């Protein structure tokens, strides 16, 4: 890193991403707990507006930095808000909100200020709440949302690209991590050294952007939903009430990547990020940094990686999140890029999984069967497609799986949970493989562009996998080979 980069890194990283240790807390770190805590405050303060509540939460979390105040004003504006703060200060709610909203990464890699969502993903609450506040503020004033992109994603992305401009692009975003327990989450540990834009911060920023935009567009004739209703509507839903994700048009968390893309793709992101950085420099009186001629290039390269990683690629639920057991023996690395993609169905489990708990349970069941009954080293598939809107990591991108006899080292094996002899998987999960996982693999150098797509039954003569209906479907896909 250049001396300029090091200086800027020291100024911005310490100012926006505090790294230190604090005692672990006993509260469960999931979205359900947050919503229940918000509901308790709402029930105790029935006349409190959702905007006043999010402002009070911002004050409790200490998020009155110069840029937030520039766009949203000080959190002390409302008298009712100040009264609410006093009430929370005198209850256990203050401790919960303080720790839940204050985003830090400790020196041992624990990320705090994040919660586990019901869909199995992890969300940073600070950018989520800022986006909601910007949307509520815009609805109240009857104007377009001010500062929505800078507050949710722009500042984090810009400072990350700038502070790490001399690092390889692949290290400028992330990482993800895993919870100590998916049912009773308390500690979230990152895989490796974090950037400002951890996976949870990006997810929280996308969610804040989506909800802020949605709230700002609500008709003035409608009554604003409460904060708990806003969160429940986005994170808690029942896919069984419709036809899975195919029949659900609402704004919900599994669609965050597509929804954020719809909002931002028409925008000149390069200029938006550069303008955000210019505002940061102005507010922090560090305009001299703008003379660094490498900034625009760093932002351009970083945004290309953002688009590839968070828009072109689907979100993958990691092994540790669904509760995988360790692999047996020494894993064999793949020699990339591969030439083949083999499509399977699980047959057993025979029904699609529609929630993270269901899909995680199915993954554990398959791994147990493959390891204990068949004597394999691990779950056989490279990736597994749930019907909850997510891809589940099996052997993964870099390890030889046990999915297609005689072909394991030359291709990926991707399976849909369910039996598709007579019916098709959801259109959403089909598109997730056909248009997103495949593109991600090719663009990431894991599959050659002219790879061969085949059904499992074409490679062995003892199986009907991936089922007649699904096999008929994939025969119309690009790259299918007879």
C-alpha positions in Angstrom: 0.0 0.0 0.0 1.3 3.5 -0.8 2.0 6.0 2.0 -1.1 7.9 0.9 -3.2 4.8 1.0 -1.9 3.9 4.5 -2.6 7.4 5.8 -6.1 7.4 4.4 -6.7 3.9 5.7 -5.7 5.0 9.2 -8.1 8.0 9.0 -11.1 6.2 7.6 -10.8 2.7 9.0 -10.6 3.8 12.6 -13.3 6.4 12.1 -15.9 4.1 10.7 -14.9 0.6 11.7 -13.8 0.3 15.3 -11.7 -2.8 16.1 -11.4 -3.8 19.7 -12.6 -6.3 22.2 -15.7 -6.2 24.4 -17.3 -8.8 26.6 -19.7 -11.1 24.8 -23.4 -10.6 25.5 -26.1 -13.0 26.3 -28.8 -11.8 23.9 -29.7 -13.9 20.9 -28.4 -12.2 17.8 -31.3 -12.9 15.4 -33.9 -10.8 13.6 -36.7 -12.2 15.7 -35.1 -10.9 18.9 -34.7 -7.4 17.3 -38.3 -7.3 16.1 -39.6 -8.4 19.6 -37.5 -5.7 21.2 -38.8 -3.1 18.8 -42.4 -4.2 19.4 -42.0 -3.8 23.1 -40.9 -0.2 22.6 -43.8 0.4 20.3 -46.3 -1.1 22.7 -45.0 1.1 25.5 -45.1 4.2 23.3 -48.2 3.8 21.2 -48.1 7.4 19.8 -44.5 7.2 18.7 -44.0 7.5 15.0 -41.6 5.0 13.2 -39.4 7.9 12.2 -39.0 9.0 15.8 -38.2 5.5 16.8 -35.4 4.9 14.2 -34.0 8.3 15.2 -33.9 7.3 18.8 -32.2 4.0 17.9 -29.7 6.0 15.9 -28.9 8.1 18.9 -28.5 5.1 21.2 -26.1 3.4 18.7 -24.0 6.6 18.4 -24.5 6.9 14.6 -24.6 10.7 14.5 -21.5 11.0 12.4 -21.0 14.1 10.1 -22.4 12.4 6.9 -25.5 11.0 8.6 -26.3 14.3 10.2 -25.7 16.0 6.8 -28.4 13.9 5.1 -30.8 13.1 8.0 -30.2 15.7 10.6 -29.3 15.2 14.2 -31.2 12.4 16.1 -32.1 15.0 18.8 -34.6 16.7 16.6 -37.8 15.3 18.0 -38.8 16.0 21.6 -40.7 12.7 21.6 -37.5 11.0 20.6 -35.6 12.4 23.6 -38.3 11.1 25.9 -38.1 7.7 24.4 -34.3 7.6 24.9 -34.8 8.2 28.6 -37.4 5.4 28.8 -35.0 3.0 27.1 -32.1 4.0 29.2 -34.1 2.9 32.2 -34.7 -0.6 30.9 -32.9 -3.6 29.6 -33.9 -2.6 26.1 -31.1 0.0 26.0 -28.4 -2.6 26.5 -29.9 -4.7 23.7 -30.2 -1.9 21.2 -26.8 -0.5 22.0 -25.0 -3.8 21.3 -27.3 -4.8 18.5 -26.9 -1.7 16.4 -23.3 -0.7 17.2 -21.2 -2.3 14.4 -17.6 -3.4 15.3 -15.2 -6.2 14.5 -13.1 -7.4 17.4 -9.4 -8.2 17.1 -10.3 -11.9 17.1 -12.6 -11.6 14.1 -16.0 -11.5 15.8 -18.4 -9.2 14.0 -20.9 -7.4 16.2 -23.9 -5.3 15.3 -25.1 -8.0 13.0 -28.1 -10.4 13.3 -29.1 -13.7 11.7 -32.1 -13.3 9.5 -34.7 -16.1 9.3 -33.6 -16.8 5.7 -30.1 -17.9 7.0 -28.3 -14.7 5.9 -26.5 -12.3 8.2 -27.3 -8.6 8.2 -25.6 -5.5 9.7 -28.2 -3.4 11.3 -26.6 0.1 11.0 -26.9 0.5 7.2 -30.3 -1.2 7.4 -31.7 1.3 9.9 -30.1 4.3 8.1 -31.9 3.3 4.9 -35.2 2.9 6.7 -34.8 6.3 8.3 -34.0 7.9 4.9 -37.1 6.4 3.4 -39.3 7.4 6.3 -37.9 10.9 6.3 -38.6 11.2 2.6 -42.2 10.0 3.0 -42.8 12.5 5.9 -41.4 15.4 3.8 -43.1 14.3 0.6 -39.8 14.3 -1.3 -37.3 11.9 -2.9 -35.1 10.1 -0.4 -31.9 12.1 0.4 -28.6 10.3 0.9 -30.1 6.8 0.5 -27.3 5.3 -1.6 -24.4 7.1 0.3 -25.7 6.0 3.7 -26.5 2.4 2.9 -23.8 1.4 0.4 -22.0 4.3 -1.2 -19.8 5.4 1.7 -18.8 1.8 2.7 -18.0 0.8 -0.9 -16.0 4.0 -1.6 -14.0 3.9 1.5 -13.3 0.2 1.1 -12.1 0.6 -2.5 -10.0 3.6 -1.6 -8.4 2.2 1.6 -7.5 -1.1 -0.1 -6.7 0.2 -3.6 -3.2 -1.4 -3.7 -4.6 -4.8 -2.7 -5.9 -7.5 -5.2 -9.5 -6.8 -6.2 -10.7 -10.1 -4.7 -9.8 -8.9 -1.2 -11.7 -5.6 -1.4 -15.1 -7.0 -0.4 -16.1 -9.3 2.4 -15.6 -11.7 4.0 -18.6 -13.7 5.2 -18.6 -15.7 8.4 -20.6 -18.1 10.5 -22.6 -18.2 13.7 -21.7 -20.3 16.7 -25.3 -21.8 16.6 -27.9 -21.2 13.9 -30.8 -21.8 16.3 -29.4 -19.8 19.2 -26.9 -17.3 17.6 -24.7 -15.3 19.9 -21.3 -15.0 18.2 -20.5 -14.4 14.5 -16.9 -15.0 13.5 -15.5 -13.9 10.1 -13.5 -16.3 7.9 -10.5 -14.0 7.5 -9.3 -10.4 7.9 -12.3 -8.0 7.3 -12.6 -5.1 5.0 -15.0 -2.2 5.8 -17.5 -3.9 3.4 -18.1 -7.3 5.1 -20.7 -9.6 3.7 -23.1 -8.6 6.5 -22.6 -4.8 5.9 -23.3 -5.3 2.2 -26.4 -7.3 2.9 -27.6 -4.7 5.4 -26.9 -1.9 3.0 -28.8 -3.6 0.2 -31.8 -4.2 2.6 -31.6 -0.6 3.8 -31.6 0.7 0.2 -34.6 -1.5 -0.8 -36.7 -0.7 2.2 -35.8 3.0 2.1 -36.8 3.3 -1.6 -40.0 1.3 -0.9 -41.0 3.5 2.1 -40.3 6.7 0.3 -42.7 5.6 -2.5 -45.7 4.7 -0.3 -48.8 6.8 -1.1 -49.3 9.7 1.3 -52.9 8.4 1.7 -51.6 5.2 3.4 -50.7 5.0 7.1 -47.1 4.3 7.6 -46.3 0.8 9.0 -44.6 0.6 12.3 -40.9 -0.3 12.4 -41.6 -3.8 13.5 -44.1 -4.2 10.7 -41.5 -3.0 8.2 -39.0 -5.5 9.4 -41.5 -8.4 9.6 -42.8 -7.7 6.1 -39.3 -8.0 4.6 -37.7 -10.7 6.7 -40.5 -12.9 7.9 -42.8 -14.5 5.3 -44.4 -17.8 4.4 -43.6 -19.2 1.0 -46.3 -21.8 1.5 -49.0 -19.2 1.2 -48.3 -18.7 -2.5 -46.3 -20.7 -5.0 -42.9 -20.3 -3.3 -40.8 -17.4 -4.6 -42.5 -17.8 -8.0 -45.8 -16.5 -6.7 -44.4 -13.9 -4.3 -43.9 -10.4 -5.7 -43.3 -8.7 -2.3 -40.0 -7.2 -1.4 -38.4 -9.9 0.8 -34.8 -10.6 1.8 -34.0 -13.6 -0.5 -34.5 -11.2 -3.4 -32.1 -8.5 -2.1 -29.5 -8.9 -4.9 -32.1 -8.7 -7.7 -34.0 -5.8 -6.0 -30.9 -3.7 -5.3 -29.8 -4.3 -8.9 -33.1 -3.0 -10.2 -32.7 0.2 -8.2 -29.0 0.9 -8.9 -28.3 -0.5 -12.3 -29.8 2.5 -14.1 -27.6 4.8 -12.0 -24.0 5.8 -12.8 -22.5 4.0 -9.8 -19.0 5.3 -10.6 -20.1 8.9 -10.3 -22.3 8.2 -7.3 -19.4 6.6 -5.4 -17.0 9.4 -6.4 -19.5 12.1 -5.3 -20.0 10.2 -2.0 -16.2 10.2 -1.4 -16.0 13.9 -2.3 -18.7 14.6 0.4 -16.7 12.5 2.9 -13.6 14.5 2.2 -15.5 17.8 2.4 -17.1 16.9 5.8 -13.8 15.5 7.2 -11.8 18.4 5.6 -9.5 16.0 3.7 -10.1 17.2 0.2 -6.4 16.9 -0.6 -7.0 13.1 -1.0 -8.8 13.9 -4.2 -5.5 14.6 -5.9 -4.6 10.9 -5.7 -4.9 10.0 -9.4 -5.5 6.3 -8.6 -8.8 6.8 -6.8 -11.1 6.7 -9.9 -9.4 3.5 -11.1 -9.7 1.9 -7.7 -13.4 2.7 -7.6 -13.9 1.4 -11.1 -12.2 -1.9 -10.3 -13.9 -2.3 -7.0 -17.4 -1.7 -8.5 -16.7 -4.3 -11.2 -16.0 -6.8 -8.4 -19.1 -5.6 -6.5 -21.3 -6.2 -9.5 -19.8 -9.7 -10.2 -19.9 -10.8 -6.6 -23.2 -9.4 -5.4 -25.3 -9.1 -8.5 -24.1 -11.6 -11.0 -23.5 -14.3 -8.4 -26.2 -15.8 -6.2 -25.9 -15.8 -2.5 -24.5 -19.1 -1.2 -25.3 -20.4 2.2 -21.9 -21.7 3.5 -21.4 -25.1 5.0 -20.9 -24.0 8.5 -24.3 -22.1 8.4 -26.3 -25.2 7.5 -24.4 -27.3 10.1 -22.1 -29.4 8.0 -19.9 -32.0 9.6 -16.2 -32.0 8.8 -15.0 -33.7 5.6 -13.5 -37.1 6.2 -9.9 -37.4 5.0 -7.9 -35.0 2.9 -9.9 -33.0 0.3 -8.7 -33.3 -3.3 -8.5 -29.9 -5.0 -10.0 -29.3 -8.4 -7.9 -28.2 -11.4 -9.8 -25.1 -12.7 -11.5 -24.2 -14.9 -13.7 -27.2 -15.4 -15.3 -28.4 -18.6 -18.6 -29.8 -17.3 -21.7 -29.1 -15.2 -23.9 -32.1 -14.2 -27.5 -31.5 -13.1 -29.1 -33.8 -10.5 -32.2 -34.0 -8.3 -32.0 -35.4 -4.8 -35.1 -37.6 -5.2 -34.8 -38.1 -1.4 -35.7 -35.6 0.1 -38.5 -35.7 -2.4 -40.2 -32.4 -1.5 -38.8 -28.9 -2.1 -37.5 -27.0 1.0 -39.1 -23.6 1.4 -37.3 -22.2 4.4 -33.7 -22.0 5.7 -34.4 -24.5 8.6 -35.9 -27.0 6.2 -33.1 -26.7 3.6 -30.4 -26.9 6.3 -32.0 -30.0 7.7 -32.1 -31.6 4.3 -28.5 -30.7 3.7 -27.5 -32.4 7.0 -29.6 -35.4 6.2 -28.0 -35.8 2.8 -24.5 -35.4 4.2 -25.2 -38.0 6.9 -26.5 -40.5 4.3 -23.5 -39.9 2.0 -20.9 -40.2 4.7 -22.4 -42.9 6.9 -24.4 -45.1 4.5 -22.3 -44.7 1.3 -19.0 -44.2 3.0 -18.1 -41.0 1.1 -15.9 -38.3 2.5 -18.6 -35.6 2.4 -21.9 -34.7 0.9 -21.4 -35.5 -2.8 -22.8 -32.5 -4.6 -20.8 -29.4 -5.3 -23.8 -27.2 -4.7 -27.5 -27.8 -3.9 -30.4 -25.6 -5.0 -33.1 -24.9 -2.3 -36.5 -23.5 -3.1 -36.0 -20.8 -0.5 -34.1 -18.6 -2.9 -30.6 -19.7 -2.0 -27.8 -22.0 -3.2 -26.2 -24.2 -0.5 -22.5 -25.0 -0.5 -21.7 -28.7 -0.7 -18.1 -29.6 -1.8 -17.9 -26.1 -3.2 -15.9 -24.5 -5.9 -12.5 -25.9 -5.3 -12.9 -29.5 -3.9 -13.6 -32.7 -5.9 -17.1 -33.9 -5.0 -18.8 -37.4 -5.3 -21.7 -36.7 -7.6 -21.1 -38.2 -11.1 -19.1 -41.5 -11.3 -16.0 -41.1 -13.3 -16.5 -37.4 -13.8 -16.1 -35.9 -10.4 -12.8 -34.2 -11.1 -13.9 -32.7 -14.5 -17.2 -31.1 -13.6 -19.4 -29.6 -10.9 -22.5 -31.5 -9.7 -25.4 -29.3 -8.8 -28.6 -30.9 -7.4 -32.1 -29.5 -6.8 -33.7 -30.6 -3.5 -36.8 -32.6 -4.4 -38.0 -35.2 -6.9 -38.5 -33.8 -10.4 -39.7 -36.8 -12.3 -43.2 -35.3 -12.9 -42.9 -31.6 -11.9 -40.3 -28.9 -12.2 -38.5 -27.0 -9.5 -39.6 -23.5 -9.0 -38.8 -21.1 -11.8 -36.9 -18.9 -9.4 -34.5 -21.8 -8.4 -34.2 -22.9 -12.0 -33.2 -19.3 -13.1 -30.8 -19.1 -10.1 -28.8 -22.0 -11.6 -29.3 -21.3 -15.2 -28.6 -17.6 -15.3 -26.7 -16.8 -12.1 -24.7 -19.7 -10.7 -23.5 -20.6 -14.2 -22.5 -17.0 -15.0 -20.8 -16.7 -11.7 -18.8 -19.9 -12.4 -17.8 -18.8 -15.9 -16.9 -15.2 -15.0 -15.0 -16.4 -12.0 -12.8 -18.7 -14.0 -14.3 -21.9 -12.6 -16.1 -23.1 -15.7 -14.9 -22.7 -19.3 -17.3 -20.6 -21.4 -18.1 -23.4 -23.7 -18.7 -25.9 -20.9 -20.9 -29.0 -21.4 -24.2 -29.2 -19.5 -25.6 -32.6 -19.0 -28.0 -34.5 -16.8 -26.8 -37.2 -14.4 -28.5 -39.9 -16.4 -26.4 -39.2 -19.5 -23.2 -40.2 -17.6 -24.4 -43.4 -16.0 -26.9 -46.0 -17.1 -28.5 -46.9 -13.7 -30.3 -43.7 -12.8 -33.3 -41.6 -14.0 -31.7 -38.5 -12.3 -32.4 -35.6 -12.6 -36.0 -36.8 -13.3 -37.9 -36.7 -16.6 -39.4 -33.3 -16.1 -36.2 -31.6 -15.1 -34.2 -33.4 -17.7 -36.6 -32.2 -20.4 -36.2 -28.7 -19.1 -32.4 -28.5 -19.2 -32.3 -29.9 -22.7 -33.4 -26.4 -23.8 -30.6 -24.6 -22.0 -27.5 -23.1 -23.5 -24.5 -25.4 -23.4 -26.6 -28.6 -23.1 -24.9 -31.5 -24.9 -26.6 -34.7 -26.0 
